[in-house]
Amino acid sequence: MKIILSLLMLFSLMFADDATIQVIKKVDTLPTIAVEDASTDYDDTFRLRFFKSIIADLNVLSIFNVDRHHQLALFDDSDVNVADKDMAYVLRYKLEQDDNNALAVSIKLFNNDNVVFSKNYKVPKSDVYMFVSHAIAYDLNEFMGQPSVAWMKRKVIFSRVVKPKESEIVLADYTLSYRHVVLKGGLNLFPKWANKEQTAFYFTSLSGAKPTLKYVNIKNGNVKTILSSDGMLVCSDVSEDGKHLLLTMAPHGQPDIYNYNVQTHKYKRLTTYSGIDVNGQFMGKNKIVFISSRLGYPNLFSKRLDTNEVEQMVYYGNSNVACSVHGNYVVYTARETSNEFSQNTFNLQLISTNTDYIRRLTATGVNQFPRFSRDGDAILFIKNYKGQSAIGVIRLKYNKNYLFPLRFGKVQSLDW
């Protein structure tokens, strides 16, 4: 028995950091937390909206067993509500509106009736309340000593089609509950963040004679043209330092992957296959992953930039598309059914270049546009199931998925 236990411990240590191995955290082992609303301003509708945002963020943290009851309290009371006496933690917050109509939020975190953490937040308008909620969750996660969830505070950029030959590019939070249109008029697709600071982005304009890649500076609104190409032109990835772009272009009829140098304004063709090569993603400094039809159906391949060698990465499924890369990990969409008269199932799969394991991340519906967070801690995606669409967040370390319903049109593509 000791030998078996030793082998199991060794196996766990060997693969503890491998995200393709599922590690399920039992809910009953998590500390409990309740939330108390001590707001003095704003109507019941807004207060409940903020409460639901806090509850959602605390759930996504995956480190608490969250009580969902909306309870009222007085902010300066030294004790928590009687109903919360058995809770490991109680988060109490107060919403106030100052003289300039700014939203001010104060919080206290109780543990055994003692305040162990407190902080104040302020944003100029109440319609960006969700970013305060995300910041509170981020700070509580830091206080609990957990790995960073900085991705909660990052913005999502996406394109949505509003009518034939017209789309909008929108900035949002990770739940898409906040939305701000930054570009409209014409058919503008495939937005991609230009830098990690999220101060600029690229997009493809299909409003002219040729597909054109453009660059937008969010701070001053300036738009400049990068280049145009016949056939198609999409920026699928930006290098970590922002100096190189992976483009899909088809100047000769069939799409291939190109490496564009932002500083020299020159590009180099990376693939020369006579069929379809699209959606290139950087994997480190000297390797890319992309989708190709080399097998007669779309599948994932990798290529070193210093050789012409191309390697197949996935041997499961007959239609593997829409990949995203972080370190040695690749998440991609795989078609798992072939229904001629009904909607097929597309699930997200996770692979690593270090193992042969494949981890399925979703189970039902059509799951698309997977995007890793910058730290690889989470994956954002769009889920369509039974006529409803939602934004999904996958916490890889905790083996948990969270869904937020979409309340507007069809998302064409997104970046995180």
ROMAR-399849 format. One record per residue (C-alpha): residue number from 1; residue in one letter; x, z, y. Coordinates in nm, 3 decimals, m for minus. Layout:
N
NODE NUM a X Z Y
...
//
This chain:
416
NODE 1 m 0.000 0.000 0.000
NODE 2 k 0.286 0.085 0.239
NODE 3 i 0.439 m0.256 0.173
NODE 4 i 0.108 m0.431 0.252
NODE 5 l 0.065 m0.233 0.575
NODE 6 s 0.421 m0.312 0.677
NODE 7 l 0.364 m0.683 0.619
NODE 8 l 0.042 m0.673 0.823
NODE 9 m 0.220 m0.499 1.111
NODE 10 l 0.502 m0.753 1.097
NODE 11 f 0.252 m1.041 1.102
NODE 12 s 0.075 m0.886 1.404
NODE 13 l 0.403 m0.850 1.594
NODE 14 m 0.505 m1.206 1.515
NODE 15 f 0.184 m1.357 1.650
NODE 16 a 0.071 m1.099 1.906
NODE 17 d 0.147 m1.333 2.196
NODE 18 d 0.010 m1.647 2.031
NODE 19 a m0.316 m1.739 2.208
NODE 20 t m0.418 m1.963 1.917
NODE 21 i m0.466 m1.647 1.708
NODE 22 q m0.798 m1.481 1.791
NODE 23 v m0.773 m1.114 1.883
NODE 24 i m1.115 m0.950 1.912
NODE 25 k m1.138 m0.637 2.125
NODE 26 k m1.421 m0.408 2.012
NODE 27 v m1.671 m0.336 2.289
NODE 28 d m1.718 0.027 2.183
NODE 29 t m1.351 0.102 2.245
NODE 30 l m1.369 m0.001 2.612
NODE 31 p m1.417 0.261 2.885
NODE 32 t m1.765 0.263 3.037
NODE 33 i m1.832 0.195 3.404
NODE 34 a m2.147 0.219 3.615
NODE 35 v m2.205 0.077 3.964
NODE 36 e m2.380 0.263 4.246
NODE 37 d m2.511 0.089 4.559
NODE 38 a m2.479 0.301 4.873
NODE 39 s m2.543 0.022 5.126
NODE 40 t m2.694 0.101 5.463
NODE 41 d m2.747 m0.253 5.595
NODE 42 y m2.886 m0.588 5.469
NODE 43 d m3.214 m0.652 5.287
NODE 44 d m3.288 m0.585 4.922
NODE 45 t m3.238 m0.950 4.825
NODE 46 f m2.881 m0.964 4.957
NODE 47 r m2.793 m0.621 4.821
NODE 48 l m2.912 m0.719 4.474
NODE 49 r m2.720 m1.046 4.497
NODE 50 f m2.398 m0.857 4.573
NODE 51 f m2.468 m0.608 4.293
NODE 52 k m2.510 m0.891 4.040
NODE 53 s m2.183 m1.047 4.158
NODE 54 i m1.996 m0.718 4.107
NODE 55 i m2.149 m0.673 3.760
NODE 56 a m2.052 m1.028 3.664
NODE 57 d m1.692 m0.984 3.785
NODE 58 l m1.652 m0.651 3.605
NODE 59 n m1.778 m0.814 3.285
NODE 60 v m1.536 m1.104 3.321
NODE 61 l m1.248 m0.855 3.354
NODE 62 s m1.323 m0.767 2.990
NODE 63 i m1.169 m0.419 3.025
NODE 64 f m1.492 m0.221 3.075
NODE 65 n m1.821 m0.170 2.896
NODE 66 v m2.038 m0.233 3.204
NODE 67 d m2.372 m0.064 3.269
NODE 68 r m2.609 m0.317 3.429
NODE 69 h m2.859 m0.080 3.594
NODE 70 h m2.886 m0.109 3.973
NODE 71 q m2.861 0.247 4.101
NODE 72 l m2.878 0.376 4.458
NODE 73 a m2.659 0.654 4.597
NODE 74 l m2.526 0.808 4.916
NODE 75 f m2.173 0.692 4.984
NODE 76 d m2.040 1.031 5.099
NODE 77 d m2.183 1.229 4.807
NODE 78 s m1.903 1.402 4.620
NODE 79 d m2.079 1.374 4.285
NODE 80 v m2.193 1.067 4.096
NODE 81 n m2.557 1.019 3.996
NODE 82 v m2.681 1.239 3.712
NODE 83 a m2.744 0.927 3.504
NODE 84 d m2.374 0.838 3.534
NODE 85 k m2.225 1.173 3.436
NODE 86 d m2.123 1.044 3.093
NODE 87 m m1.957 0.730 3.230
NODE 88 a m1.578 0.710 3.220
NODE 89 y m1.578 0.542 3.563
NODE 90 v m1.829 0.494 3.843
NODE 91 l m1.782 0.234 4.116
NODE 92 r m1.969 0.314 4.436
NODE 93 y m1.984 0.063 4.722
NODE 94 k m2.140 0.040 5.068
NODE 95 l m2.232 m0.282 5.252
NODE 96 e m2.238 m0.268 5.631
NODE 97 q m2.280 m0.527 5.907
NODE 98 d m2.062 m0.474 6.214
NODE 99 d m2.132 m0.578 6.573
NODE 100 n m1.983 m0.924 6.513
NODE 101 n m2.206 m0.985 6.206
NODE 102 a m1.906 m0.945 5.975
NODE 103 l m1.959 m0.801 5.628
NODE 104 a m1.771 m0.474 5.575
NODE 105 v m1.751 m0.327 5.225
NODE 106 s m1.619 0.016 5.132
NODE 107 i m1.564 0.124 4.771
NODE 108 k m1.483 0.440 4.578
NODE 109 l m1.392 0.461 4.211
NODE 110 f m1.480 0.790 4.043
NODE 111 n m1.328 0.931 3.725
NODE 112 n m1.460 1.271 3.611
NODE 113 d m1.622 1.318 3.955
NODE 114 n m1.287 1.264 4.127
NODE 115 v m1.220 0.969 4.358
NODE 116 v m0.918 0.796 4.204
NODE 117 f m0.923 0.474 4.409
NODE 118 s m1.076 0.361 4.739
NODE 119 k m1.046 0.060 4.966
NODE 120 n m1.216 m0.123 5.254
NODE 121 y m1.281 m0.498 5.281
NODE 122 k m1.410 m0.723 5.558
NODE 123 v m1.507 m1.092 5.578
NODE 124 p m1.641 m1.272 5.887
NODE 125 k m1.970 m1.383 5.728
NODE 126 s m2.195 m1.245 5.459
NODE 127 d m2.227 m1.583 5.284
NODE 128 v m1.876 m1.538 5.139
NODE 129 y m1.967 m1.202 4.982
NODE 130 m m1.862 m1.326 4.636
NODE 131 f m1.497 m1.340 4.745
NODE 132 v m1.519 m0.968 4.833
NODE 133 s m1.666 m0.904 4.489
NODE 134 h m1.381 m1.098 4.326
NODE 135 a m1.124 m0.907 4.534
NODE 136 i m1.275 m0.572 4.430
NODE 137 a m1.260 m0.670 4.062
NODE 138 y m0.900 m0.787 4.109
NODE 139 d m0.802 m0.454 4.268
NODE 140 l m0.972 m0.247 3.998
NODE 141 n m0.794 m0.451 3.733
NODE 142 e m0.463 m0.381 3.908
NODE 143 f m0.548 m0.010 3.932
NODE 144 m m0.616 m0.002 3.558
NODE 145 g m0.270 m0.150 3.495
NODE 146 q m0.398 m0.471 3.334
NODE 147 p m0.236 m0.818 3.349
NODE 148 s m0.314 m0.994 3.677
NODE 149 v m0.642 m1.181 3.729
NODE 150 a m0.527 m1.349 4.050
NODE 151 w m0.720 m1.658 3.938
NODE 152 m m1.040 m1.475 4.036
NODE 153 k m0.947 m1.517 4.403
NODE 154 r m0.849 m1.884 4.378
NODE 155 k m1.077 m2.166 4.486
NODE 156 v m1.220 m2.437 4.265
NODE 157 i m1.248 m2.792 4.395
NODE 158 f m1.491 m3.040 4.241
NODE 159 s m1.663 m3.371 4.300
NODE 160 r m2.037 m3.412 4.252
NODE 161 v m2.235 m3.735 4.260
NODE 162 v m2.530 m3.702 4.500
NODE 163 k m2.668 m4.056 4.474
NODE 164 p m2.553 m4.402 4.359
NODE 165 k m2.207 m4.483 4.502
NODE 166 e m2.192 m4.159 4.696
NODE 167 s m2.036 m3.825 4.615
NODE 168 e m1.920 m3.503 4.779
NODE 169 i m1.603 m3.300 4.732
NODE 170 v m1.678 m2.930 4.738
NODE 171 l m1.478 m2.606 4.759
NODE 172 a m1.612 m2.313 4.558
NODE 173 d m1.528 m1.980 4.400
NODE 174 y m1.475 m1.962 4.023
NODE 175 t m1.845 m1.895 3.957
NODE 176 l m1.949 m2.185 4.188
NODE 177 s m2.189 m1.946 4.364
NODE 178 y m2.009 m2.027 4.692
NODE 179 r m1.999 m2.396 4.784
NODE 180 h m1.860 m2.566 5.095
NODE 181 v m1.861 m2.945 5.130
NODE 182 v m1.523 m3.059 5.263
NODE 183 l m1.565 m3.435 5.221
NODE 184 k m1.870 m3.660 5.205
NODE 185 g m1.960 m4.022 5.263
NODE 186 g m1.857 m4.289 5.012
NODE 187 l m1.759 m4.250 4.647
NODE 188 n m1.479 m3.991 4.634
NODE 189 l m1.382 m3.865 4.289
NODE 190 f m1.118 m3.676 4.085
NODE 191 p m1.003 m3.412 4.339
NODE 192 k m0.673 m3.244 4.248
NODE 193 w m0.501 m2.956 4.427
NODE 194 a m0.178 m3.074 4.592
NODE 195 n m0.003 m2.735 4.590
NODE 196 k m0.035 m2.383 4.452
NODE 197 e m0.132 m2.253 4.798
NODE 198 q m0.446 m2.471 4.784
NODE 199 t m0.400 m2.599 5.139
NODE 200 a m0.434 m2.969 5.048
NODE 201 f m0.572 m3.194 4.775
NODE 202 y m0.562 m3.550 4.644
NODE 203 f m0.866 m3.759 4.555
NODE 204 t m0.955 m4.113 4.457
NODE 205 s m1.164 m4.319 4.700
NODE 206 l m1.368 m4.602 4.549
NODE 207 s m1.523 m4.708 4.879
NODE 208 g m1.276 m4.989 4.957
NODE 209 a m1.164 m5.310 4.788
NODE 210 k m0.924 m5.120 4.558
NODE 211 p m0.915 m4.766 4.417
NODE 212 t m0.710 m4.566 4.668
NODE 213 l m0.538 m4.230 4.631
NODE 214 k m0.571 m4.013 4.942
NODE 215 y m0.436 m3.679 5.059
NODE 216 v m0.634 m3.424 5.261
NODE 217 n m0.488 m3.136 5.459
NODE 218 i m0.761 m2.872 5.451
NODE 219 k m0.626 m2.675 5.746
NODE 220 n m0.647 m2.958 6.000
NODE 221 g m0.872 m3.205 5.817
NODE 222 n m0.618 m3.489 5.834
NODE 223 v m0.658 m3.758 5.566
NODE 224 k m0.380 m4.001 5.475
NODE 225 t m0.355 m4.284 5.224
NODE 226 i m0.094 m4.251 4.946
NODE 227 l m0.132 m4.584 4.763
NODE 228 s m0.384 m4.832 4.620
NODE 229 s m0.399 m5.013 4.287
NODE 230 d m0.613 m5.266 4.106
NODE 231 g m0.823 m5.150 3.813
NODE 232 m m0.810 m4.772 3.842
NODE 233 l m0.611 m4.499 4.014
NODE 234 v m0.642 m4.127 3.937
NODE 235 c m0.411 m3.832 4.002
NODE 236 s m0.440 m3.627 3.683
NODE 237 d m0.171 m3.365 3.748
NODE 238 v 0.069 m3.230 4.011
NODE 239 s 0.407 m3.080 3.923
NODE 240 e 0.469 m2.710 3.981
NODE 241 d 0.672 m2.781 4.296
NODE 242 g 0.424 m3.040 4.424
NODE 243 k 0.691 m3.314 4.436
NODE 244 h 0.564 m3.533 4.152
NODE 245 l 0.223 m3.667 4.059
NODE 246 l 0.105 m3.803 3.726
NODE 247 l m0.112 m4.105 3.800
NODE 248 t m0.328 m4.319 3.577
NODE 249 m m0.311 m4.676 3.709
NODE 250 a m0.405 m5.016 3.568
NODE 251 p m0.231 m5.278 3.788
NODE 252 h m0.183 m5.499 3.481
NODE 253 g m0.527 m5.457 3.328
NODE 254 q m0.475 m5.166 3.087
NODE 255 p m0.433 m4.809 3.218
NODE 256 d m0.093 m4.639 3.182
NODE 257 i 0.068 m4.316 3.302
NODE 258 y 0.297 m4.330 3.608
NODE 259 n 0.519 m4.068 3.771
NODE 260 y 0.489 m4.079 4.152
NODE 261 n 0.762 m3.919 4.367
NODE 262 v 0.597 m3.763 4.673
NODE 263 q 0.922 m3.763 4.875
NODE 264 t 1.042 m4.120 4.803
NODE 265 h 0.690 m4.273 4.775
NODE 266 k 0.804 m4.458 4.462
NODE 267 y 0.655 m4.451 4.116
NODE 268 k 0.783 m4.508 3.763
NODE 269 r 0.582 m4.629 3.465
NODE 270 l 0.599 m4.379 3.178
NODE 271 t 0.385 m4.543 2.907
NODE 272 t 0.370 m4.909 2.807
NODE 273 y 0.105 m4.915 2.536
NODE 274 s m0.119 m5.223 2.532
NODE 275 g m0.432 m5.008 2.496
NODE 276 i m0.547 m4.704 2.695
NODE 277 d m0.320 m4.420 2.815
NODE 278 v m0.485 m4.177 3.061
NODE 279 n m0.502 m3.816 3.186
NODE 280 g m0.131 m3.729 3.189
NODE 281 q m0.042 m3.359 3.218
NODE 282 f 0.300 m3.207 3.283
NODE 283 m 0.435 m2.985 3.005
NODE 284 g 0.745 m2.838 3.165
NODE 285 k 0.990 m3.054 3.359
NODE 286 n 1.074 m3.312 3.095
NODE 287 k 0.759 m3.368 2.890
NODE 288 i 0.403 m3.489 2.940
NODE 289 v 0.083 m3.474 2.735
NODE 290 f m0.173 m3.752 2.764
NODE 291 i m0.476 m3.915 2.601
NODE 292 s m0.424 m4.244 2.421
NODE 293 s m0.623 m4.485 2.204
NODE 294 r m0.317 m4.562 1.986
NODE 295 l m0.506 m4.460 1.671
NODE 296 g m0.814 m4.664 1.754
NODE 297 y m0.983 m4.358 1.906
NODE 298 p m0.879 m4.117 2.184
NODE 299 n m0.632 m3.850 2.079
NODE 300 l m0.357 m3.631 2.227
NODE 301 f 0.004 m3.744 2.239
NODE 302 s 0.320 m3.612 2.401
NODE 303 k 0.621 m3.794 2.543
NODE 304 r 0.961 m3.677 2.662
NODE 305 l 1.052 m3.826 2.998
NODE 306 d 1.412 m3.894 2.894
NODE 307 t 1.319 m4.100 2.585
NODE 308 n 1.059 m4.351 2.474
NODE 309 e 0.953 m4.134 2.180
NODE 310 v 0.577 m4.064 2.160
NODE 311 e 0.443 m3.794 1.928
NODE 312 q 0.088 m3.732 1.805
NODE 313 m m0.019 m3.373 1.882
NODE 314 v m0.359 m3.335 1.712
NODE 315 y m0.459 m3.437 1.359
NODE 316 y m0.811 m3.299 1.367
NODE 317 g m1.115 m3.484 1.509
NODE 318 n m1.186 m3.845 1.593
NODE 319 s m1.233 m3.819 1.967
NODE 320 n m1.008 m3.576 2.155
NODE 321 v m1.010 m3.603 2.534
NODE 322 a m0.992 m3.415 2.868
NODE 323 c m0.687 m3.196 2.818
NODE 324 s m0.522 m2.928 3.033
NODE 325 v m0.176 m2.778 2.981
NODE 326 h m0.016 m2.441 3.045
NODE 327 g 0.332 m2.375 2.911
NODE 328 n 0.328 m2.462 2.541
NODE 329 y m0.051 m2.452 2.519
NODE 330 v m0.296 m2.741 2.541
NODE 331 v m0.674 m2.708 2.563
NODE 332 y m0.876 m3.023 2.501
NODE 333 t m1.229 m3.146 2.435
NODE 334 a m1.302 m3.265 2.079
NODE 335 r m1.616 m3.448 1.966
NODE 336 e m1.738 m3.278 1.650
NODE 337 t m2.059 m3.470 1.569
NODE 338 s m2.153 m3.838 1.556
NODE 339 n m2.528 m3.844 1.623
NODE 340 e m2.655 m4.191 1.706
NODE 341 f m2.987 m4.082 1.856
NODE 342 s m2.914 m3.737 1.999
NODE 343 q m2.651 m3.562 2.208
NODE 344 n m2.325 m3.494 2.031
NODE 345 t m2.134 m3.165 2.024
NODE 346 f m1.807 m3.150 2.217
NODE 347 n m1.609 m2.829 2.173
NODE 348 l m1.292 m2.698 2.334
NODE 349 q m0.989 m2.653 2.109
NODE 350 l m0.662 m2.473 2.181
NODE 351 i m0.326 m2.567 2.028
NODE 352 s 0.034 m2.458 2.075
NODE 353 t 0.352 m2.658 2.031
NODE 354 n 0.501 m2.354 1.857
NODE 355 t 0.250 m2.327 1.571
NODE 356 d 0.018 m2.543 1.361
NODE 357 y m0.288 m2.334 1.442
NODE 358 i m0.597 m2.477 1.613
NODE 359 r m0.835 m2.232 1.778
NODE 360 r m1.188 m2.343 1.860
NODE 361 l m1.297 m2.186 2.188
NODE 362 t m1.663 m2.296 2.203
NODE 363 a m1.931 m2.348 1.938
NODE 364 t m2.228 m2.541 2.080
NODE 365 g m2.326 m2.799 2.341
NODE 366 v m2.113 m3.039 2.542
NODE 367 n m1.807 m2.859 2.681
NODE 368 q m1.604 m3.058 2.935
NODE 369 f m1.339 m3.046 3.210
NODE 370 p m1.125 m2.758 3.072
NODE 371 r m0.876 m2.629 3.327
NODE 372 f m0.623 m2.352 3.273
NODE 373 s m0.576 m2.089 3.540
NODE 374 r m0.226 m2.102 3.688
NODE 375 d m0.118 m1.802 3.481
NODE 376 g m0.281 m1.929 3.159
NODE 377 d m0.496 m1.616 3.133
NODE 378 a m0.830 m1.798 3.158
NODE 379 i m0.989 m2.141 3.113
NODE 380 l m1.261 m2.282 3.335
NODE 381 f m1.498 m2.550 3.198
NODE 382 i m1.845 m2.705 3.229
NODE 383 k m2.099 m2.648 2.953
NODE 384 n m2.413 m2.858 2.899
NODE 385 y m2.659 m2.724 2.641
NODE 386 k m3.033 m2.779 2.590
NODE 387 g m3.076 m2.951 2.924
NODE 388 q m2.896 m2.678 3.120
NODE 389 s m2.549 m2.681 3.277
NODE 390 a m2.322 m2.386 3.343
NODE 391 i m1.971 m2.307 3.454
NODE 392 g m1.784 m2.131 3.174
NODE 393 v m1.489 m1.890 3.184
NODE 394 i m1.288 m1.815 2.871
NODE 395 r m1.068 m1.504 2.859
NODE 396 l m0.821 m1.602 2.589
NODE 397 k m0.667 m1.259 2.526
NODE 398 y m1.007 m1.095 2.487
NODE 399 n m1.177 m1.377 2.291
NODE 400 k m1.472 m1.377 2.531
NODE 401 n m1.671 m1.650 2.706
NODE 402 y m1.883 m1.605 3.019
NODE 403 l m2.135 m1.854 3.159
NODE 404 f m2.270 m1.896 3.513
NODE 405 p m2.563 m2.141 3.553
NODE 406 l m2.519 m2.443 3.780
NODE 407 r m2.794 m2.476 4.040
NODE 408 f m2.711 m2.819 4.178
NODE 409 g m2.626 m3.178 4.076
NODE 410 k m2.385 m3.320 3.823
NODE 411 v m2.016 m3.227 3.840
NODE 412 q m1.795 m3.537 3.809
NODE 413 s m1.459 m3.358 3.779
NODE 414 l m1.299 m3.031 3.889
NODE 415 d m0.966 m2.858 3.943
NODE 416 w m0.876 m2.490 3.966
//
